[in-house]
């Protein structure tokens, strides 16, 4: 599974589900860096408490995270492996 889906997700993404999720964050005109920082915080801590910020709402719309019992966490293990800390750091370099 890792070599077919996780490591090569960009070439395996048909229909373009994961690319759309990625674009929703990276092409956000208001706060892509804030979205990446929040997502990275969720990755590192496993979850964060909900405060209903615009960044949280955008991450929820991207479907990378879910809201459960007052916290945000990564939607599932596959997303956590595809959109990992390396992905976040790579994306952050595009905005520096």
Protein Blocks (a to p, Z undefined) as FASTA:
>chain_A
ZZmmmmmmmmmmccffklmmmmmmmmpmklmmlmmmmmmmmmmnopacdehiaklmmmmm
nomacceehiacdfblmlmmmmgmklmmmmmmmmZZ
